[in-house]
């Protein structure tokens, strides 16, 4: 299938005058409908079962929670600003947070909040610098720890990498899980590359609302990788039926995937233009607020988790970070995949192999690099 051509045909209708408003309104209605479906799954017993937490920071755009006790070393878990943060703490047996707590780490979870109605919303500078800096400062005040480990999944890892470049003195180590660091709109660096290229060439975002509906982002993902978000998802469900715990995790991930939140158009435009189209972070030309933010500025130990089978964020998109940083300690771990995770892209956060194999290694990696008490 020619993904680029399929995407072009799918989005062409939005370019006709007068159709944009109706089209975007439909996605906003779809957000509400999908949230309702998620609530139905929750009513059936497949909602989140979170670890008790304490809110230590609440700002426009972000809430920071501490899960468990304020012990050391500290790890700041950073989700992508597309869906809810509880994918890191889905339920007992499917929780990165609980694994880290059990290992004696101080765990803090970033929860990105919906942009305020009418406001432009945060851009790349706010997500990758100011808001994360406020979170790191709050962790320091709460724990007394001057440096933290940053662990980000997908675009959350991208934001953590930017922060690590801007504030190397605050970072004890960087973990990037299936995080897109490099995209080529014409090559094999992931199914999202050609799709994002179509968004830019079609000028679709110029006609979008200030806050892009979350269901539109999901639709873009499906069009980019229909097998991952369609056929493989169904196959995972049938493969999960033989095991009650796997089936429950699958349904909880489905519930999470329906929990749509809007994303600031400003952030999408910043990310596409400066980070991906210009490849500024890897090439060393990215600036945020006039301040250089290049991968080579990262000096903390770096661990990258990649998936050889992933077509959304394949190794060609994640591995350039290891080549670009100035860190002397660079670690690469491979995620082998799981059954019962619905979407393999999030399997490293909820699956048995993800938690029992990959995170076992990552926790040992953090403990070995923790600053002496």
C-alpha positions, 0 to 999 in steps of 0.5 A, spaced: 500 500 500 502 507 498 501 510 505 503 517 502 498 516 496 492 513 501 493 519 506 493 524 501 486 522 498 484 521 505 485 528 507 484 532 500 477 533 502 479 538 508 482 542 503 475 545 500 473 551 502 467 551 507 468 544 509 474 545 514 469 547 520 464 541 519 470 536 518 473 538 525 467 539 528 466 532 527 472 530 530 470 534 536 464 530 536 468 523 535 472 525 541 466 525 546 463 519 543 470 515 544 470 518 551 463 515 552 466 508 550 471 508 554 467 510 560 463 504 558 469 499 558 470 502 565 463 501 568 465 493 566 471 493 570 476 495 565 478 502 568 485 504 571 487 501 578 492 507 580 497 507 585 495 512 591 499 518 589 500 525 592 499 531 587 506 536 588 505 541 582 499 543 579 500 548 573 496 550 567 498 545 562 501 540 567 500 536 574 505 532 577 504 526 582 508 523 586 507 515 587 509 512 593 514 515 598 519 520 596 525 516 596 532 516 592 534 516 586 528 519 583 525 517 576 520 522 572 515 518 568 513 523 562 508 520 557 506 523 550 502 529 550 497 526 546 493 521 551 492 520 559 498 519 563 495 513 567 498 508 561 504 508 566 500 506 572 495 502 568 493 496 574 497 492 578 501 487 574 501 492 568 505 498 571 511 501 570 510 506 576 509 500 581 515 496 578 520 502 580 517 503 587 518 496 588 525 497 587 526 503 591 525 508 586 522 515 588 517 515 582 514 522 579 509 522 574 507 528 569 500 528 567 499 533 561 493 537 562 488 539 556 490 546 553 485 552 556 479 553 551 481 559 547 488 560 549 494 558 544 496 552 548 503 550 550 508 549 544 515 545 544 518 550 548 513 549 554 513 542 553 520 540 553 523 546 557 519 550 562 513 545 564 518 540 565 523 544 568 517 546 573 516 539 574 524 537 576 524 543 580 518 540 584 521 533 584 527 536 587 523 540 593 519 534 594 525 529 595 531 533 596 534 530 590 538 535 585 538 530 579 533 526 576 532 520 571 528 522 566 524 516 562 519 518 556 515 514 552 514 516 545 513 523 544 514 524 551 521 521 550 522 526 545 521 532 550 525 528 555 531 528 550 530 536 549 530 537 556 536 533 557 540 538 552 537 544 555 539 542 562 544 537 562 546 539 570 539 536 572 539 530 569 542 523 572 540 519 566 535 519 560 531 513 558 527 514 551 522 508 550 520 508 542 521 515 541 521 518 534 528 522 534 528 523 526 523 522 521 524 523 513 518 524 510 520 520 504 524 514 507 523 508 511 524 512 518 517 510 520 510 510 517 508 517 520 514 520 516 510 520 509 503 522 513 506 528 516 509 530 510 502 530 507 500 534 513 505 540 511 504 540 504 496 540 504 497 545 509 491 542 513 494 544 520 493 552 517 485 550 517 485 546 524 482 549 530 487 552 535 486 545 539 487 539 534 482 534 537 485 527 539 481 523 535 484 526 529 491 524 531 488 517 532 485 517 525 492 520 523 496 514 526 491 509 524 492 511 516 499 511 517 499 504 520 493 501 519 495 494 520 498 496 527 492 499 529 487 495 526 489 487 524 494 486 529 490 489 535 484 484 533 489 479 533 492 481 540 485 480 542 484 473 540 491 471 542 489 474 549 483 470 550 486 464 553 489 468 559 485 472 563 490 477 565 492 478 558 485 479 556 484 484 562 490 488 560 488 488 553 481 491 554 484 496 559 489 499 554 483 499 549 480 504 555 486 508 555 486 509 547 479 512 547 481 517 552 482 522 547 484 529 549 486 535 544 493 537 542 495 544 541 496 546 534 502 550 536 506 544 539 504 540 532 507 545 528 513 546 532 514 539 532 513 538 525 517 544 522 523 545 527 524 538 530 522 533 524 522 537 517 529 540 519 531 535 523 534 540 528 535 536 534 539 531 531 543 535 526 544 540 531 540 546 529 534 546 533 533 552 538 528 554 543 527 561 545 533 562 541 537 557 546 540 551 542 537 545 544 541 539 540 542 532 541 550 533 542 548 537 548 546 531 552 552 528 556 548 524 561 548 516 560 542 515 555 538 508 554 534 507 548 529 502 548 527 500 540 522 495 537 525 491 531 518 490 528 515 497 530 513 500 523 510 507 527 517 508 530 522 503 528 529 503 530 531 508 524 527 513 527 530 512 535 537 510 534 540 516 531 539 519 538 545 514 540 549 517 535 548 524 536 549 525 544 555 526 547 554 521 553 560 516 554 554 511 556 550 509 551 545 503 552 540 500 547 535 495 549 530 491 544 523 490 546 521 483 544 513 484 544 508 482 548 501 478 548 495 482 551 497 489 550 493 491 544 498 496 541 505 494 541 507 501 541 505 501 548 507 494 550 513 496 553 509 500 559 504 494 560 506 488 557 509 482 561 516 482 557 516 490 557 515 490 565 519 483 566 525 484 561 526 491 559 524 494 565 528 490 570 534 492 566 532 499 566 531 499 573 538 496 574 541 501 569 538 507 574 540 503 580 547 502 578 548 510 576 544 513 582 548 518 585 551 516 592 546 518 598 
